[in-house]
């Protein structure tokens, strides 16, 4: 399947514009396109040349170019919009004062208002007039059509009243009325309506653009947080290069305070790495030779040499940014409905305005009331808020999630999060660290724990096995010195033997030691039987032909697992552990953290069966895992949640990725998804409610067009501002 093409769209001013561009693209054979009004970008799937796509957009009346991070920035449209707003506002203020306050209405004041308001209605509203004209040439109407027609009607009526009616006569006075008054329309001017509506529309659009820019700030910060230069060793000499020139295998020098240029592995040195921008964790993590580090993270201490492993678009930072950006271009089912409505909304509103004008003329005879009602209907009904409801909340919610190490793959994740009632969790690497540690040591009578550990560590220091590493780590942590062994030999799957001093020391499975003729005391035998009943991992240590001790090795719980389970349960979720471990081991872990239900001894297919069975029972299931063996279950679940410390296979199968590898992040991810979905639904409700309530008021002549313009402008601002509240989302603290 071909990669999606990103197109930046120019000239969209409302949701119906986005709908129109989307329809034009989807008419191209073999194309599946989605247009996001908030990001002003189209995402296109299909093996079609970009030129064909750009042509389709041009034919719809808009301009576009293929998105590229290297595209030079042109003039900032915000500057032009702000200047237009400020000049229009300066000219509108005296128009409003003169029109509203009779004591200020000197002889021929209406002509001064005409001189000030006309440039505002023509030049100030030019972006609306221009867009409306372009759309008209293509036989469609948009929000700009409503504004342009409304402002043009107010200006045209005023010109008629001034030059051909009685409004230009000396001594003419007027006040701003919320309700139309019966009378002869040719004596009324609506220049304050033309000027004020234009200024309010410009203000609303300016605030909307600024808020949309704020909404995408988190993603921009993420994408801009990478290093721009790298110090690379070439032939033993340090060279400062653009990060784009770094190749896999290059050795990079990273000093304290510098960002690591690209993903790599430490080959020299140790340091504390600040990975907060990648994982949301504020505490730096110690890293040394052999550890993997990510591009964009900060070396807070120590001198490092890092061998580059992944560069460019393959880095974790680039993959995170791409995932978040894809999520922000998606649409919820509710937004698709809103898009369909906004696509047919404008022609319906124009028809309502015409019918309203005619009805007031026929049944009331008041041209003034008829005109006010029709213009107010045109202006109040602009569907901008509908188009902004979902994308702005997605922009802010997914961006905030990225800052906290919670990567949401798309709006469908939000919809699934609302109905979840069960969460299935893998054990190793999810509830536990996945790193084996010595849990207890039982020495034979007359032998100390340290002596047992010292003998075992002497042999295991030459082994690469995870159990061997756990024993050696315990010896070093307890400052237990151990001798250097000789004649090291291994028996695959059983254990190892070596000479420590002049004594043969054997470390391995207790059953192997016994079958090899090594004696175990009854006390150790009883302890071993107890440990076997609970399914724990036990290593025997023999000196000569005598077992001198047992070492219990276990996977340790993550510090936050118990509190994370409690938080998940407080969200109304039933917790289920699904693991391939022995039932007794799983039960012990479940009891420690408070899990509701245990499914043990499972294969990867068994985990899928557990999820399928739960779904058949009517449950909405989330699956949390981190390994390759979890990928099928993650893909089967209604919501797959991948721990970022796991494999690429697991993360690619997940709908929600927790980059910091902390189970508390799962609860935070679900909370953020639900909060973002709630914001989207709230936005859509208020956007629909606004139009449902406002249009009848305008038709009934209850609203003055000036008030209608102000209300319409701030309906969009309200939706965007409501979405920006998601920036205040805070993770759960333990």
C-alpha positions as CSV (number, residue, x, y, z in Angstrom):
1,X,0.0,0.0,0.0
2,X,1.3,3.5,-0.9
3,X,2.2,6.0,1.8
4,X,-0.3,8.8,2.4
5,X,0.3,12.1,0.7
6,X,0.0,15.3,2.8
7,X,-1.4,18.4,1.0
8,X,-1.5,21.8,2.5
9,X,-4.7,23.6,1.5
10,X,-5.0,27.4,1.0
11,X,-8.2,29.4,1.0
12,X,-10.4,27.3,3.3
13,X,-12.5,29.5,5.5
14,X,-15.0,27.1,7.1
15,X,-16.1,23.5,7.5
16,X,-18.1,23.5,4.3
17,X,-14.9,24.5,2.4
18,X,-13.2,21.5,3.9
19,X,-16.1,19.3,2.9
20,X,-16.0,20.6,-0.6
21,X,-12.2,19.9,-1.0
22,X,-12.7,16.4,0.4
23,X,-15.5,15.7,-2.1
24,X,-13.3,16.9,-4.9
25,X,-10.4,14.7,-3.9
26,X,-12.6,11.6,-3.4
27,X,-14.0,12.0,-6.9
28,X,-10.5,11.1,-8.2
29,X,-10.6,7.4,-9.1
30,X,-8.6,5.3,-6.6
31,X,-8.3,8.0,-4.0
32,X,-9.4,8.0,-0.3
33,X,-9.0,11.5,1.2
34,X,-9.7,13.3,4.5
35,X,-9.5,17.0,4.9
36,X,-8.9,18.6,8.3
37,X,-10.1,22.2,8.6
38,X,-8.2,22.9,11.8
39,X,-4.8,21.8,10.3
40,X,-5.7,23.0,6.8
41,X,-4.3,19.8,5.5
42,X,-5.5,16.9,3.4
43,X,-4.4,13.3,3.9
44,X,-4.7,11.3,0.7
45,X,-4.3,7.5,0.1
46,X,-4.0,6.1,-3.4
47,X,-1.5,5.6,-6.2
48,X,-2.3,8.9,-7.9
49,X,0.3,11.6,-9.0
50,X,0.3,14.7,-6.8
51,X,-0.4,16.8,-9.8
52,X,-3.7,15.1,-10.3
53,X,-4.7,15.8,-6.7
54,X,-3.6,19.4,-6.9
55,X,-5.6,19.8,-10.1
56,X,-8.7,18.5,-8.4
57,X,-8.3,21.0,-5.6
58,X,-7.7,23.9,-8.0
59,X,-10.9,22.9,-9.9
60,X,-12.8,23.2,-6.6
61,X,-11.6,26.8,-6.2
62,X,-8.7,26.3,-3.7
63,X,-5.0,26.2,-3.9
64,X,-2.7,23.5,-2.5
65,X,0.9,22.2,-2.4
66,X,2.5,19.0,-1.3
67,X,3.4,19.3,2.4
68,X,7.1,19.4,3.2
69,X,8.9,20.4,6.3
70,X,11.5,22.2,4.1
71,X,8.9,24.4,2.4
72,X,10.0,28.0,2.9
73,X,7.7,30.0,5.0
74,X,5.8,32.8,3.2
75,X,4.3,36.0,4.7
76,X,2.4,35.2,7.9
77,X,-1.3,35.5,7.1
78,X,-1.9,36.4,10.8
79,X,-0.1,39.7,10.3
80,X,-2.3,40.7,7.3
81,X,-5.4,39.6,9.1
82,X,-4.5,41.5,12.3
83,X,-3.8,44.7,10.4
84,X,-7.1,44.5,8.5
85,X,-8.9,43.9,11.8
86,X,-7.2,46.9,13.6
87,X,-7.9,49.3,10.8
88,X,-11.5,48.1,10.5
89,X,-12.1,48.3,14.2
90,X,-10.7,51.9,14.3
91,X,-13.1,53.0,11.6
92,X,-16.1,51.0,13.0
93,X,-15.9,52.4,16.6
94,X,-17.0,56.0,15.6
95,X,-19.6,54.5,13.3
96,X,-21.1,52.6,16.2
97,X,-21.1,55.6,18.5
98,X,-22.7,57.9,16.0
99,X,-25.3,55.3,15.1
100,X,-26.2,54.3,18.6
101,X,-26.1,57.6,20.6
102,X,-28.5,60.3,19.3
103,X,-26.8,63.2,21.1
104,X,-23.7,62.6,19.0
105,X,-25.7,62.7,15.8
106,X,-24.9,66.2,14.4
107,X,-26.2,67.6,11.1
108,X,-25.3,65.2,8.3
109,X,-23.7,62.8,10.6
110,X,-25.0,59.9,8.4
111,X,-22.6,61.0,5.6
112,X,-19.6,60.7,8.0
113,X,-20.8,57.2,8.9
114,X,-21.1,56.5,5.2
115,X,-17.5,57.6,4.6
116,X,-16.1,55.5,7.5
117,X,-18.3,52.4,7.1
118,X,-18.0,51.9,3.3
119,X,-14.2,51.1,3.3
120,X,-14.8,48.6,6.1
121,X,-17.7,46.9,4.3
122,X,-15.7,46.7,1.0
123,X,-11.9,46.6,1.9
124,X,-12.3,45.1,5.4
125,X,-14.7,42.4,4.3
126,X,-12.7,41.8,1.1
127,X,-11.5,38.3,2.2
128,X,-15.2,37.3,2.5
129,X,-16.2,38.9,-0.7
130,X,-13.3,37.3,-2.6
131,X,-14.0,33.8,-1.3
132,X,-17.7,34.2,-1.9
133,X,-17.1,35.2,-5.6
134,X,-14.7,32.3,-6.2
135,X,-17.2,29.9,-4.7
136,X,-20.0,31.4,-6.7
137,X,-18.0,30.7,-9.9
138,X,-18.0,27.1,-9.0
139,X,-21.7,27.1,-8.2
140,X,-21.4,26.6,-4.4
141,X,-22.0,28.7,-1.3
142,X,-20.0,28.7,1.9
143,X,-19.8,30.6,5.2
144,X,-18.2,33.5,3.2
145,X,-21.2,33.6,1.0
146,X,-23.4,34.3,4.1
147,X,-21.2,37.0,5.4
148,X,-20.6,38.6,2.0
149,X,-24.3,38.6,1.2
150,X,-25.2,39.9,4.7
151,X,-22.7,42.8,4.6
152,X,-23.4,43.6,1.0
153,X,-27.1,43.7,1.6
154,X,-26.6,46.1,4.6
155,X,-24.4,48.3,2.6
156,X,-26.6,48.3,-0.6
157,X,-29.7,49.0,1.4
158,X,-28.0,51.9,3.1
159,X,-26.8,53.4,-0.2
160,X,-30.4,53.2,-1.5
161,X,-31.7,54.9,1.7
162,X,-29.1,57.6,1.6
163,X,-29.2,58.5,-2.1
164,X,-32.7,57.6,-3.2
165,X,-34.7,57.5,0.1
166,X,-35.0,59.9,3.0
167,X,-32.1,58.8,5.1
168,X,-29.7,61.4,3.6
169,X,-31.8,64.4,4.7
170,X,-30.5,66.7,7.4
171,X,-31.8,66.1,11.0
172,X,-32.1,62.3,10.4
173,X,-31.6,60.4,13.7
174,X,-31.5,56.7,14.7
175,X,-30.7,54.3,17.6
176,X,-29.5,50.7,17.7
177,X,-32.5,48.5,18.1
178,X,-32.4,44.8,19.1
179,X,-35.8,44.4,17.5
180,X,-37.0,45.7,14.2
181,X,-39.5,48.6,14.3
182,X,-42.4,49.0,11.8
183,X,-41.9,51.8,9.3
184,X,-40.7,52.8,5.9
185,X,-37.4,51.0,5.2
186,X,-36.0,53.8,2.9
187,X,-35.5,56.0,6.0
188,X,-33.2,53.5,7.7
189,X,-29.5,52.9,7.1
190,X,-27.6,49.8,8.2
191,X,-24.0,51.0,7.8
192,X,-23.3,50.2,11.5
193,X,-24.4,46.6,10.7
194,X,-22.1,46.4,7.6
195,X,-19.1,47.7,9.6
196,X,-19.7,46.0,12.9
197,X,-20.5,42.6,11.4
198,X,-17.3,42.8,9.3
199,X,-15.2,43.8,12.3
200,X,-16.7,41.0,14.4
201,X,-16.1,38.5,11.7
202,X,-12.5,39.6,11.3
203,X,-12.0,39.4,15.1
204,X,-13.6,36.0,15.3
205,X,-11.4,34.7,12.4
206,X,-8.2,36.2,14.0
207,X,-9.0,34.7,17.4
208,X,-9.8,31.4,15.7
209,X,-6.5,31.3,13.7
210,X,-4.6,32.2,16.8
211,X,-6.3,29.5,18.9
212,X,-5.8,26.9,16.1
213,X,-2.1,27.8,16.2
214,X,-2.1,27.3,20.0
215,X,-3.9,24.0,19.6
216,X,-1.1,22.6,17.4
217,X,1.7,24.0,19.6
218,X,2.3,20.6,21.4
219,X,3.0,18.8,18.1
220,X,5.2,21.6,16.8
221,X,7.2,21.5,20.0
222,X,7.6,17.8,19.7
223,X,8.7,18.0,16.0
224,X,11.1,20.9,16.8
225,X,12.7,19.3,19.9
226,X,15.2,17.3,17.9
227,X,18.8,18.4,17.5
228,X,19.7,20.3,14.4
229,X,23.4,19.5,14.5
230,X,25.6,16.6,15.5
231,X,29.2,16.2,16.5
232,X,30.5,13.1,14.6
233,X,33.8,11.4,14.8
234,X,35.3,11.0,11.3
235,X,38.8,9.5,11.1
236,X,39.3,10.3,14.8
237,X,38.4,14.0,14.2
238,X,35.3,15.7,15.6
239,X,33.1,17.3,12.8
240,X,30.0,19.4,13.4
241,X,27.4,18.3,10.8
242,X,23.7,18.9,10.1
243,X,21.8,16.0,11.8
244,X,20.4,15.1,8.3
245,X,23.9,14.0,7.3
246,X,24.3,11.5,10.2
247,X,24.3,7.9,8.9
248,X,23.7,4.6,10.7
249,X,27.0,3.5,12.2
250,X,28.4,7.0,12.7
251,X,29.9,7.7,16.2
252,X,28.5,10.8,17.7
253,X,30.0,12.8,20.6
254,X,27.4,14.2,23.1
255,X,28.6,16.5,25.9
256,X,26.6,17.5,29.0
257,X,23.7,19.8,28.2
258,X,23.5,18.7,24.5
259,X,20.6,16.9,22.8
260,X,21.3,13.4,21.5
261,X,21.1,13.9,17.7
262,X,19.5,10.6,16.7
263,X,18.7,7.2,18.1
264,X,21.7,5.1,19.0
265,X,23.6,3.0,21.4
266,X,26.1,4.2,24.0
267,X,29.6,2.8,23.3
268,X,31.6,4.9,25.8
269,X,30.7,6.9,28.9
270,X,27.7,7.1,31.2
271,X,25.2,9.9,31.9
272,X,21.8,10.8,33.2
273,X,19.4,11.2,30.3
274,X,16.4,13.6,30.4
275,X,13.8,11.9,28.3
276,X,10.8,13.9,29.5
277,X,9.9,15.2,26.0
278,X,9.7,11.5,24.8
279,X,8.2,9.7,27.8
280,X,6.7,12.4,30.1
281,X,9.0,11.3,32.9
282,X,10.5,14.3,34.7
283,X,13.3,12.3,36.4
284,X,16.5,11.7,34.3
285,X,17.4,8.1,33.8
286,X,20.9,6.7,34.2
287,X,22.4,5.2,31.0
288,X,25.8,3.6,30.3
289,X,27.6,1.5,27.7
290,X,25.3,-0.8,25.8
291,X,22.1,1.2,26.6
292,X,19.9,2.6,23.9
293,X,19.2,6.3,23.8
294,X,16.7,8.3,21.7
295,X,17.3,11.3,19.5
296,X,16.0,14.5,21.0
297,X,16.6,13.5,24.6
298,X,19.1,15.5,26.7
299,X,22.4,14.4,28.2
300,X,22.3,16.1,31.6
301,X,25.7,14.8,32.8
302,X,28.7,12.9,31.5
303,X,30.6,12.6,28.2
304,X,29.1,10.1,25.8
305,X,30.0,8.5,22.5
306,X,26.9,7.1,20.8
307,X,26.8,4.9,17.7
308,X,23.8,6.0,15.5
309,X,21.4,3.2,14.8
310,X,18.3,4.9,13.4
311,X,18.2,8.3,11.6
312,X,15.8,10.6,9.9
313,X,12.2,9.4,9.7
314,X,13.2,6.1,11.3
315,X,13.9,7.7,14.7
316,X,11.5,7.3,17.6
317,X,10.9,11.0,17.7
318,X,10.0,11.1,14.0
319,X,7.7,8.1,14.4
320,X,6.0,9.7,17.4
321,X,5.4,12.9,15.5
322,X,4.0,11.0,12.5
323,X,1.7,9.0,14.7
324,X,0.4,12.1,16.5
325,X,0.0,13.9,13.2
326,X,-2.0,11.0,11.7
327,X,-4.2,11.0,14.7
328,X,-5.0,14.7,14.3
329,X,-6.1,14.3,10.7
330,X,-8.8,11.7,11.7
331,X,-12.5,12.2,12.2
332,X,-14.9,10.8,14.7
333,X,-18.3,9.5,13.6
334,X,-19.9,12.6,15.1
335,X,-17.6,14.9,13.1
336,X,-18.4,13.1,9.8
337,X,-22.1,13.8,10.6
338,X,-21.3,17.5,11.3
339,X,-19.3,17.7,8.0
340,X,-22.3,16.3,6.0
341,X,-24.6,18.8,7.7
342,X,-22.3,21.8,7.1
343,X,-21.9,20.8,3.4
344,X,-25.7,21.4,2.8
345,X,-26.2,24.0,5.5
346,X,-25.3,27.2,3.7
347,X,-27.8,26.8,0.8
348,X,-30.5,25.9,3.3
349,X,-29.8,29.1,5.3
350,X,-29.9,31.3,2.2
351,X,-33.2,29.8,1.3
352,X,-34.5,30.4,4.9
353,X,-33.3,34.0,4.7
354,X,-35.2,34.6,1.4
355,X,-38.3,33.0,2.8
356,X,-38.0,35.0,6.0
357,X,-37.7,38.3,4.1
358,X,-40.7,37.5,2.0
359,X,-42.8,36.3,4.9
360,X,-42.3,39.5,6.9
361,X,-43.2,41.6,3.9
362,X,-46.3,39.6,3.3
363,X,-47.6,39.2,6.8
364,X,-46.3,42.3,8.5
365,X,-45.6,44.8,5.8
366,X,-42.5,46.1,7.5
367,X,-39.5,46.3,5.2
368,X,-37.3,47.2,8.2
369,X,-38.1,44.1,10.2
370,X,-38.0,41.9,7.1
371,X,-34.5,43.2,6.2
372,X,-33.1,42.8,9.8
373,X,-34.5,39.3,10.1
374,X,-33.1,38.2,6.8
375,X,-29.6,39.6,7.3
376,X,-29.5,38.3,10.9
377,X,-30.4,34.9,9.6
378,X,-27.6,34.9,7.1
379,X,-25.0,36.0,9.6
380,X,-26.0,34.0,12.7
381,X,-26.0,30.6,10.9
382,X,-22.4,30.3,9.7
383,X,-21.3,26.7,10.5
384,X,-17.7,27.4,11.5
385,X,-18.1,26.0,15.0
386,X,-19.2,22.6,13.6
387,X,-16.1,22.3,11.5
388,X,-13.8,23.2,14.4
389,X,-15.5,20.9,17.1
390,X,-13.5,17.7,16.5
391,X,-10.1,18.8,14.9
392,X,-9.3,21.4,17.6
393,X,-10.0,19.0,20.4
394,X,-7.9,16.3,18.7
395,X,-5.1,18.8,18.1
396,X,-4.9,19.7,21.7
397,X,-5.7,16.3,23.2
398,X,-3.2,14.3,21.1
399,X,-0.6,17.0,21.4
400,X,-0.9,17.1,25.2
401,X,-0.8,13.3,25.2
402,X,2.5,13.3,23.2
403,X,4.0,15.7,25.9
404,X,3.1,13.1,28.6
405,X,4.2,10.0,26.6
406,X,0.7,9.0,25.7
407,X,0.3,8.5,21.9
408,X,-3.3,8.3,20.6
409,X,-3.5,6.8,17.1
410,X,-6.8,8.4,16.1
411,X,-10.4,9.5,17.0
412,X,-11.7,5.9,17.0
413,X,-9.5,5.3,20.1
414,X,-11.5,8.1,21.8
415,X,-14.8,6.5,20.9
416,X,-13.7,3.0,22.1
417,X,-12.4,4.5,25.4
418,X,-15.9,5.7,26.4
419,X,-17.4,2.2,26.3
420,X,-14.6,0.1,27.8
421,X,-15.5,-2.0,30.8
422,X,-12.7,-4.6,30.9
423,X,-8.9,-4.3,30.7
424,X,-6.7,-7.3,30.1
425,X,-3.1,-7.0,31.2
426,X,0.0,-9.0,30.3
427,X,2.2,-9.7,33.3
428,X,5.9,-9.6,32.2
429,X,7.0,-6.1,31.2
430,X,3.5,-4.7,32.0
431,X,2.8,-5.3,35.6
432,X,6.4,-6.4,36.3
433,X,9.8,-5.0,35.2
434,X,10.6,-8.0,33.1
435,X,14.0,-8.1,34.8
436,X,14.8,-11.0,37.0
437,X,16.1,-10.3,40.5
438,X,17.1,-12.4,43.5
439,X,14.1,-12.4,45.8
440,X,15.5,-14.6,48.6
441,X,18.4,-16.8,49.5
442,X,18.2,-20.0,51.7
443,X,21.5,-21.2,52.9
444,X,22.3,-24.7,54.3
445,X,22.8,-24.8,58.1
446,X,26.4,-23.6,58.8
447,X,26.5,-21.5,55.6
448,X,25.6,-17.7,55.2
449,X,23.6,-16.1,52.5
450,X,26.6,-14.1,51.4
451,X,28.7,-17.3,51.0
452,X,26.0,-18.9,48.8
453,X,25.7,-15.8,46.7
454,X,29.5,-15.5,46.4
455,X,29.9,-19.1,45.2
456,X,27.0,-18.7,42.7
457,X,28.3,-15.3,41.4
458,X,31.8,-16.7,40.8
459,X,30.3,-19.3,38.4
460,X,27.6,-17.1,36.8
461,X,29.9,-14.1,36.2
462,X,31.0,-16.0,33.0
463,X,27.4,-16.6,31.8
464,X,25.0,-14.5,29.7
465,X,21.8,-16.0,31.1
466,X,19.3,-13.6,32.6
467,X,19.2,-15.7,35.8
468,X,23.0,-15.5,36.0
469,X,22.9,-11.8,35.6
470,X,20.4,-11.5,38.5
471,X,22.7,-13.4,40.8
472,X,25.8,-11.4,39.8
473,X,23.8,-8.1,40.2
474,X,22.7,-9.2,43.8
475,X,26.4,-9.9,44.7
476,X,27.5,-6.5,43.5
477,X,24.5,-4.7,45.1
478,X,25.4,-6.4,48.5
479,X,29.1,-5.8,48.1
480,X,29.7,-9.5,48.2
481,X,33.2,-10.3,46.8
482,X,33.5,-13.4,44.7
483,X,36.5,-15.2,43.3
484,X,37.4,-15.7,39.6
485,X,36.3,-19.1,38.5
486,X,38.2,-21.5,36.1
487,X,37.2,-24.3,33.7
488,X,33.7,-22.9,33.2
489,X,31.3,-25.3,31.5
490,X,27.5,-25.1,30.8
491,X,24.8,-27.7,30.4
492,X,22.2,-26.0,28.2
493,X,18.9,-25.7,30.0
494,X,20.2,-27.1,33.3
495,X,23.1,-25.0,34.7
496,X,26.9,-24.4,34.8
497,X,29.9,-25.7,36.6
498,X,33.3,-24.1,37.3
499,X,36.3,-24.4,39.7
500,X,36.2,-21.8,42.4
501,X,39.6,-22.0,44.1
502,X,40.1,-25.8,44.4
503,X,36.4,-26.6,44.7
504,X,33.9,-27.6,42.0
505,X,30.9,-25.3,42.2
506,X,27.7,-26.2,40.4
507,X,24.8,-23.8,39.9
508,X,21.5,-24.8,38.2
509,X,18.2,-26.5,38.5
510,X,17.9,-28.3,41.9
511,X,16.5,-31.4,40.1
512,X,19.6,-31.5,37.9
513,X,21.9,-31.2,40.9
514,X,20.1,-34.1,42.6
515,X,20.2,-36.3,39.6
516,X,23.9,-35.5,39.3
517,X,24.4,-37.0,42.7
518,X,24.6,-33.9,44.9
519,X,23.0,-34.2,48.3
520,X,20.4,-31.8,49.7
521,X,19.4,-31.6,53.3
522,X,15.7,-32.3,54.3
523,X,15.2,-28.7,55.4
524,X,16.3,-27.4,51.9
525,X,14.2,-30.1,50.3
526,X,11.1,-28.9,52.2
527,X,11.8,-25.3,51.2
528,X,12.2,-26.3,47.6
529,X,8.9,-28.2,47.5
530,X,7.1,-25.1,48.9
531,X,8.7,-22.9,46.2
532,X,7.8,-25.4,43.4
533,X,4.1,-25.4,44.6
534,X,4.0,-21.7,43.9
535,X,5.6,-22.0,40.5
536,X,8.7,-19.9,41.4
537,X,12.1,-20.0,39.7
538,X,14.7,-21.6,42.0
539,X,18.5,-22.1,41.5
540,X,20.5,-24.6,43.5
541,X,24.1,-24.0,44.5
542,X,26.4,-27.0,45.2
543,X,29.9,-27.0,46.6
544,X,31.5,-30.3,45.7
545,X,28.8,-32.9,46.1
546,X,26.6,-31.0,48.6
547,X,23.9,-28.4,47.9
548,X,24.7,-25.5,50.1
549,X,21.8,-23.2,49.3
550,X,18.9,-22.2,47.2
551,X,18.4,-18.9,45.4
552,X,14.8,-17.8,44.6
553,X,14.7,-15.5,41.5
554,X,11.6,-13.6,40.5
555,X,10.4,-11.0,38.2
556,X,9.7,-7.9,40.3
557,X,6.6,-5.7,40.3
558,X,6.8,-2.1,39.0
559,X,6.5,0.4,41.8
560,X,3.3,1.9,40.3
561,X,1.5,-1.3,39.4
562,X,-0.8,-1.6,42.5
563,X,-1.8,2.1,42.4
564,X,-2.4,1.9,38.6
565,X,-4.7,-1.1,39.0
566,X,-6.6,0.8,41.7
567,X,-6.9,3.8,39.3
568,X,-8.1,1.6,36.4
569,X,-10.8,0.1,38.7
570,X,-11.9,3.6,39.8
571,X,-12.5,4.2,36.1
572,X,-15.1,1.4,36.1
573,X,-12.8,-1.2,34.5
574,X,-12.6,-4.9,35.5
575,X,-9.0,-5.9,35.5
576,X,-7.9,-9.3,34.1
577,X,-4.3,-10.7,34.0
578,X,-3.5,-12.9,31.0
579,X,-0.1,-14.5,31.2
580,X,1.8,-17.5,30.1
581,X,3.2,-18.0,33.6
582,X,2.3,-20.7,36.1
583,X,-1.1,-20.2,37.7
584,X,0.4,-19.9,41.2
585,X,2.9,-17.2,40.2
586,X,0.2,-15.2,38.4
587,X,-2.2,-15.6,41.4
588,X,0.5,-14.3,43.8
589,X,1.2,-11.2,41.6
590,X,-2.6,-10.6,41.2
591,X,-3.1,-10.7,44.9
592,X,-0.3,-8.2,45.5
593,X,-1.7,-5.6,43.0
594,X,-5.4,-6.3,43.5
595,X,-6.3,-7.7,40.1
596,X,-9.9,-9.0,39.8
597,X,-9.3,-12.1,37.7
598,X,-6.4,-14.3,36.5
599,X,-6.0,-16.3,33.3
600,X,-2.7,-18.2,33.5
601,X,-0.7,-20.7,31.4
602,X,-1.7,-19.0,28.1
603,X,-0.1,-19.1,24.7
604,X,-0.4,-16.0,22.5
605,X,-3.4,-17.7,20.9
606,X,-4.8,-18.3,24.3
607,X,-4.7,-14.6,25.1
608,X,-6.6,-14.0,21.9
609,X,-9.2,-16.6,23.0
610,X,-9.6,-14.9,26.4
611,X,-10.3,-11.5,24.7
612,X,-12.7,-13.1,22.1
613,X,-14.6,-14.8,24.9
614,X,-14.9,-11.6,26.9
615,X,-16.2,-9.8,23.8
616,X,-18.7,-12.6,23.1
617,X,-20.0,-12.0,26.7
618,X,-20.7,-8.4,25.7
619,X,-17.7,-6.7,27.2
620,X,-15.7,-3.9,25.6
621,X,-12.1,-5.0,26.1
622,X,-8.8,-3.2,26.2
623,X,-5.5,-5.2,26.0
624,X,-2.3,-4.0,27.5
625,X,1.0,-5.7,26.5
626,X,4.6,-5.1,25.4
627,X,5.9,-8.2,23.7
628,X,5.8,-9.8,20.2
629,X,3.6,-12.5,21.8
630,X,1.1,-9.8,22.8
631,X,0.6,-8.3,19.2
632,X,-2.2,-10.7,18.2
633,X,-4.2,-9.9,21.4
634,X,-3.6,-6.2,21.0
635,X,-4.9,-6.3,17.5
636,X,-8.0,-8.4,18.6
637,X,-9.0,-6.2,21.5
638,X,-11.4,-3.3,21.0
639,X,-8.6,-1.0,22.2
640,X,-4.9,-2.2,22.1
641,X,-2.6,-0.4,24.5
642,X,1.1,-1.0,23.9
643,X,3.8,-0.3,26.5
644,X,6.5,1.8,24.8
645,X,9.3,-0.2,26.5
646,X,8.2,-3.2,24.4
647,X,8.7,-4.4,20.9
648,X,8.0,-2.6,17.6
649,X,5.5,-5.4,16.8
650,X,3.5,-4.7,19.9
651,X,3.6,-0.9,19.4
652,X,2.5,-1.2,15.8
653,X,-0.5,-3.3,16.9
654,X,-1.6,-0.9,19.6
655,X,-4.1,1.9,19.3
656,X,-2.7,3.8,22.3
657,X,1.1,3.7,23.1
658,X,2.4,4.5,26.5
659,X,6.0,5.5,25.8
660,X,7.2,5.7,29.4
661,X,6.4,2.0,30.1
662,X,4.6,2.8,33.3
663,X,1.2,1.1,33.9
664,X,-0.1,4.3,35.4
665,X,0.2,5.7,31.9
666,X,-2.5,3.3,30.8
667,X,-5.0,4.9,33.2
668,X,-3.8,8.4,32.2
669,X,-4.2,7.4,28.5
670,X,-7.8,6.2,29.0
671,X,-8.6,9.3,31.1
672,X,-7.2,11.6,28.4
673,X,-9.0,9.8,25.6
674,X,-12.3,10.0,27.5
675,X,-11.7,13.7,28.4
676,X,-10.9,14.5,24.7
677,X,-14.0,12.6,23.5
678,X,-16.1,14.5,26.1
679,X,-14.7,17.8,24.8
680,X,-15.5,16.9,21.2
681,X,-19.0,15.9,22.2
682,X,-19.4,19.1,24.2
683,X,-18.2,21.2,21.3
684,X,-20.5,19.5,18.8
685,X,-23.5,19.9,21.2
686,X,-22.9,23.6,21.7
687,X,-22.3,24.2,18.0
688,X,-25.5,22.4,17.0
689,X,-27.4,24.0,19.9
690,X,-26.2,27.4,18.9
691,X,-27.5,27.1,15.4
692,X,-30.7,25.4,16.4
693,X,-31.5,28.2,18.9
694,X,-30.1,31.1,17.0
695,X,-31.7,30.7,13.6
696,X,-35.3,30.8,14.9
697,X,-34.5,33.9,16.9
698,X,-33.1,35.6,13.8
699,X,-36.1,34.5,11.7
700,X,-38.4,36.0,14.4
701,X,-36.5,39.3,14.2
702,X,-35.4,39.0,17.8
703,X,-31.7,39.6,16.9
704,X,-30.2,42.7,15.4
705,X,-27.7,41.7,12.7
706,X,-24.9,43.3,14.8
707,X,-25.7,41.1,17.7
708,X,-25.9,38.1,15.4
709,X,-22.5,38.9,14.0
710,X,-21.0,39.1,17.4
711,X,-22.6,35.8,18.5
712,X,-21.5,34.0,15.4
713,X,-17.9,35.1,15.7
714,X,-17.7,34.0,19.3
715,X,-19.3,30.6,18.8
716,X,-16.2,29.5,16.9
717,X,-14.0,31.1,19.5
718,X,-15.9,29.3,22.3
719,X,-15.4,25.9,20.6
720,X,-11.6,26.4,20.2
721,X,-11.2,27.9,23.7
722,X,-13.1,24.9,25.1
723,X,-10.7,22.6,23.3
724,X,-7.6,24.5,24.7
725,X,-8.7,23.5,28.2
726,X,-7.2,20.1,27.4
727,X,-3.8,21.6,27.7
728,X,-4.4,21.6,31.5
729,X,-4.7,17.8,31.6
730,X,-2.5,16.4,34.4
731,X,-1.2,12.8,34.8
732,X,-2.1,10.9,37.9
733,X,0.5,11.2,40.7
734,X,1.3,8.3,42.9
